[in-house]
């Protein structure tokens, strides 16, 4: 598994990471997660990303792979109340949430804590960032980051206070390629991409039942990439390799509850980046057809 230097952090991260939302919300068992993450770690995975609001995701990770803590970089997020009797983004909430995440994850520290998609207005107040900086000083996290998109992400990057950016980039979501990634590169930030295959919104050929996937489905109906007519494995391969071909991207997180899926996705990346011609063809279609309101999806 190819590894890339994560900005100025010094971390060498696997280009394919693991996103913990699906295991948290799907009712995955510890046995399934142990098999999934154990086999992926054996095959070269070293980035596990989760969040305080992903139901039982943090607990599952803590129960199954905390004994292998030296084998992976651990990212989590904070900001949503998710069980606390406090409003989102309250500084006290963030402090309590960070401590709870460490207990759930069965670890003394995480490698990155990301603020979870808060608004530019909240970022500008500064108190939420101060909580993360204190957590860094206290050794609860090695680095701090912002997870989000559009103008809030741009402000976070330009503030110079964050080590890491987690943002959406895929064949149906390319705003960040011009808006935030060049600035993140300039500042030496690590970049982790969420939704790297656009939730495979095209996989059934029908509009997805989940409204969470509708925005990407609607955009893809207009973009009409030829490769989406290919077999699903081939189209997913092209989509994933496109995302990892974006300059400045270090790792892409894909979630699954299928114990074999991470290994299958890893095989799709054996050829490395897309050719320059293939990459630029996808970019050209986006630049031709994307609407002004096709902003990054949180």
Wavefront OBJ file of the C-alpha trace (Angstrom):
o trace
v 0.000 0.000 0.000
v 1.458 3.327 -1.112
v 2.134 5.829 1.644
v 2.358 9.611 1.428
v 3.867 12.186 3.781
v 0.975 13.925 5.559
v 1.987 17.540 5.178
v 4.371 18.793 7.841
v 3.184 16.276 10.437
v 5.804 13.695 9.579
v 3.179 10.947 9.376
v 3.494 8.562 6.444
v -0.133 7.660 5.769
v -1.619 4.917 3.635
v -3.356 6.399 0.597
v -6.445 4.369 1.444
v -7.763 4.992 4.930
v -10.802 3.680 6.782
v -13.859 5.807 7.577
v -15.711 4.730 10.699
v -19.212 6.109 10.109
v -20.747 2.976 8.595
v -19.655 0.599 11.324
v -21.098 2.997 13.887
v -24.509 3.412 12.324
v -25.031 -0.070 10.886
v -24.988 -2.071 14.084
v -21.758 -3.842 13.147
v -20.580 -6.371 15.723
v -17.174 -6.255 17.395
v -16.389 -9.575 15.719
v -17.033 -8.111 12.251
v -15.052 -4.947 12.968
v -12.180 -6.948 14.424
v -11.996 -9.028 11.251
v -12.368 -5.993 8.985
v -9.819 -3.721 10.661
v -7.440 -6.519 11.593
v -7.113 -7.763 8.023
v -6.846 -4.203 6.696
v -4.078 -3.315 9.147
v -2.247 -6.477 8.128
v -2.540 -5.375 4.482
v -1.160 -1.865 5.012
v -3.975 0.323 6.356
v -2.660 2.870 8.831
v -5.318 5.627 8.944
v -8.555 5.127 10.881
v -10.959 8.070 10.930
v -14.050 8.335 13.111
v -16.114 10.882 15.068
v -17.904 11.370 18.359
v -21.281 11.401 16.592
v -20.886 8.158 14.632
v -22.988 6.243 17.145
v -20.842 3.346 18.475
v -17.959 3.722 16.016
v -15.390 4.912 18.546
v -16.296 2.126 20.970
v -15.975 -0.532 18.268
v -12.547 0.732 17.255
v -11.440 0.869 20.882
v -12.663 -2.661 21.581
v -11.105 -4.264 18.514
v -7.800 -2.660 17.553
v -6.624 -0.512 20.464
v -4.115 -3.268 21.288
v -2.513 -2.453 17.911
v -2.401 1.306 18.567
v 1.158 1.623 17.246
v 0.066 0.232 13.868
v -2.203 3.104 12.820
v -2.847 6.824 12.962
v -6.129 7.611 14.675
v -8.280 10.584 13.681
v -11.525 11.621 15.364
v -13.825 14.655 15.304
v -15.649 16.783 17.819
v -18.392 19.396 17.776
v -21.779 17.696 17.948
v -23.473 17.143 21.308
v -24.156 13.444 20.593
v -25.255 12.450 24.079
v -24.225 15.521 26.056
v -26.689 18.003 27.560
v -24.863 20.908 25.975
v -25.295 22.770 22.685
v -23.171 21.945 19.658
v -19.863 23.800 19.605
v -19.976 24.824 23.258
v -16.334 24.869 24.439
v -17.231 22.769 27.497
v -18.871 20.259 25.191
v -15.716 19.997 23.104
v -13.543 19.386 26.160
v -15.861 16.684 27.486
v -16.266 15.158 24.044
v -12.512 14.865 23.517
v -12.055 13.124 26.880
v -14.946 10.776 26.128
v -13.489 9.949 22.716
v -10.182 8.942 24.281
v -11.987 6.627 26.707
v -14.116 5.113 23.963
v -11.106 4.603 21.714
v -9.148 3.096 24.610
v -6.144 5.332 24.009
v -4.270 8.168 25.712
v -4.087 10.269 22.560
v -5.262 10.582 18.979
v -3.125 11.730 16.105
v -5.601 14.328 14.818
v -8.772 15.858 16.241
v -10.830 17.636 13.591
v -13.497 20.220 14.297
v -16.535 18.635 12.676
v -17.975 20.934 9.987
v -18.707 23.995 12.087
v -19.552 27.264 10.359
v -17.161 30.048 9.481
v -18.945 32.230 12.039
v -18.133 29.772 14.829
v -14.553 29.409 13.638
v -14.099 33.175 13.696
v -15.115 33.334 17.361
v -11.958 31.401 18.113
v -13.003 29.635 21.312
v -13.526 26.259 19.632
v -10.052 26.424 18.147
v -8.615 27.295 21.558
v -10.078 24.089 22.998
v -8.269 22.031 20.364
v -5.027 23.903 20.894
v -5.229 23.161 24.627
v -5.884 19.506 23.890
v -2.752 19.514 21.747
v -0.721 21.152 24.529
v -2.033 18.550 26.982
v -0.976 15.673 24.739
v -4.496 14.484 24.033
v -3.886 14.962 20.313
v -0.725 15.337 18.287
v -2.316 17.599 15.677
v -5.528 19.529 15.121
v -7.620 19.925 12.010
v -10.836 21.116 10.433
v -13.314 18.808 8.711
v -15.615 20.563 6.282
v -16.051 22.281 2.962
v -16.689 25.519 1.095
v -15.995 28.912 2.707
v -15.665 27.629 6.256
v -12.935 25.240 5.116
v -11.174 28.053 3.282
v -11.199 30.203 6.419
v -9.861 27.309 8.488
v -7.011 26.715 6.046
v -6.150 30.394 5.754
v -6.143 30.856 9.535
v -2.847 28.997 9.727
v -3.940 27.376 13.001
v -4.670 23.877 11.718
v -2.359 21.023 10.788
v -4.936 19.007 8.874
v -7.888 19.428 6.510
v -10.568 16.802 5.954
v -12.729 17.698 2.982
v -14.864 16.244 0.197
v -13.343 15.546 -3.218
v -14.649 13.134 -5.828
v -15.900 12.953 -9.402
v -19.089 14.792 -8.337
v -17.551 17.199 -5.818
v -14.527 19.137 -7.023
v -14.834 22.619 -5.538
v -12.008 21.981 -3.071
v -9.523 21.240 -5.856
v -9.304 24.946 -6.581
v -10.775 26.551 -3.453
v -8.850 25.025 -0.562
v -6.325 22.393 -1.640
v -3.750 24.769 -3.183
v -3.765 26.848 0.004
v -3.485 23.713 2.136
v -0.477 22.621 0.065
v 1.095 26.059 0.505
v 0.709 25.798 4.278
v 2.014 22.234 4.498
v -1.249 20.788 5.788
v -2.180 17.144 5.700
v -5.233 16.477 3.526
v -7.638 13.593 4.087
v -10.537 13.191 1.680
v -13.982 12.033 2.711
v -16.568 10.730 0.235
v -13.793 9.848 -2.263
v -16.063 7.726 -4.490
v -19.106 10.023 -4.259
v -20.857 7.364 -2.163
v -20.957 5.273 -5.391
v -24.286 7.027 -5.965
v -24.500 5.514 -9.472
v -24.039 1.880 -8.425
v -27.629 0.659 -8.923
v -28.430 2.788 -11.950
v -31.362 4.199 -10.002
v -31.674 7.216 -7.728
v -30.495 6.088 -4.278
v -33.111 5.657 -1.577
v -31.043 7.639 0.911
v -31.405 11.408 0.500
v -27.797 11.686 1.725
v -26.722 10.478 -1.748
v -29.151 12.504 -3.855
v -26.923 15.523 -4.471
v -24.217 13.376 -6.046
v -26.731 11.352 -8.038
v -28.258 14.530 -9.469
v -24.873 15.962 -10.411
v -23.758 12.723 -12.048
v -26.889 12.687 -14.194
v -25.629 15.921 -15.726
v -21.927 15.062 -15.821
v -22.559 11.757 -17.645
v -19.037 10.383 -17.339
v -18.576 7.570 -19.852
v -16.774 5.312 -17.377
v -19.855 5.121 -15.152
v -21.365 2.778 -17.761
v -18.633 0.221 -17.092
v -18.783 -2.609 -14.556
v -19.081 -1.278 -11.007
v -15.588 -2.358 -9.957
v -14.072 -0.531 -12.919
v -16.062 2.655 -12.365
v -15.259 2.671 -8.647
v -11.584 2.142 -9.465
v -11.510 5.138 -11.809
v -13.412 7.302 -9.325
v -11.115 6.415 -6.432
v -7.945 6.790 -8.454
v -9.181 10.190 -9.673
v -9.532 11.452 -6.112
v -6.083 10.213 -5.142
v -4.610 11.802 -8.273
v -5.541 15.299 -7.051
v -2.290 17.083 -6.123
v -2.115 17.653 -2.378
v -4.352 14.735 -1.364
v -2.622 12.341 1.030
v -5.239 9.800 2.027
v -8.861 8.964 1.178
v -11.171 7.329 3.698
v -13.747 4.767 2.598
v -16.245 3.269 5.012
v -17.629 -0.260 4.910
v -18.999 -3.005 7.105
v -17.890 -5.735 4.697
v -14.769 -7.427 6.110
v -13.367 -7.909 2.593
v -14.169 -4.506 1.111
v -11.118 -2.562 2.273
v -8.853 -5.204 0.764
v -10.854 -5.110 -2.477
v -10.548 -1.329 -2.645
v -6.832 -1.529 -1.954
v -6.435 -3.757 -5.014
v -8.162 -1.107 -7.140
v -5.284 1.248 -6.358
v -2.464 -1.017 -7.472
v -2.054 0.962 -10.718
v -1.556 4.218 -8.842
v -2.740 7.587 -10.100
v -4.817 7.971 -13.232
v -3.013 8.940 -16.401
v -2.784 12.672 -16.961
v -5.201 12.402 -19.902
v -7.808 10.449 -17.914
v -7.559 12.804 -14.947
v -7.845 15.922 -17.085
v -10.842 14.511 -18.976
v -12.785 14.198 -15.709
v -11.693 17.674 -14.632
v -12.661 19.140 -18.006
v -16.168 17.685 -17.796
v -16.577 19.165 -14.324
v -15.270 22.584 -15.334
v -17.609 22.604 -18.319
v -20.804 21.534 -16.553
v -20.540 22.315 -12.827
v -23.049 24.881 -11.582
v -22.227 27.727 -9.219
v -24.148 26.040 -6.433
v -22.226 22.761 -6.730
v -20.329 23.463 -3.545
v -18.484 20.967 -1.384
v -20.749 18.623 0.520
v -20.342 18.383 4.278
l 1 2 3 4 5 6 7 8 9 10 11 12 13 14 15 16 17 18 19 20 21 22 23 24 25 26 27 28 29 30 31 32 33 34 35 36 37 38 39 40 41 42 43 44 45 46 47 48 49 50 51 52 53 54 55 56 57 58 59 60 61 62 63 64 65 66 67 68 69 70 71 72 73 74 75 76 77 78 79 80 81 82 83 84 85 86 87 88 89 90 91 92 93 94 95 96 97 98 99 100 101 102 103 104 105 106 107 108 109 110 111 112 113 114 115 116 117 118 119 120 121 122 123 124 125 126 127 128 129 130 131 132 133 134 135 136 137 138 139 140 141 142 143 144 145 146 147 148 149 150 151 152 153 154 155 156 157 158 159 160 161 162 163 164 165 166 167 168 169 170 171 172 173 174 175 176 177 178 179 180 181 182 183 184 185 186 187 188 189 190 191 192 193 194 195 196 197 198 199 200 201 202 203 204 205 206 207 208 209 210 211 212 213 214 215 216 217 218 219 220 221 222 223 224 225 226 227 228 229 230 231 232 233 234 235 236 237 238 239 240 241 242 243 244 245 246 247 248 249 250 251 252 253 254 255 256 257 258 259 260 261 262 263 264 265 266 267 268 269 270 271 272 273 274 275 276 277 278 279 280 281 282 283 284 285 286 287 288 289 290 291 292 293 294 295 296 297 298
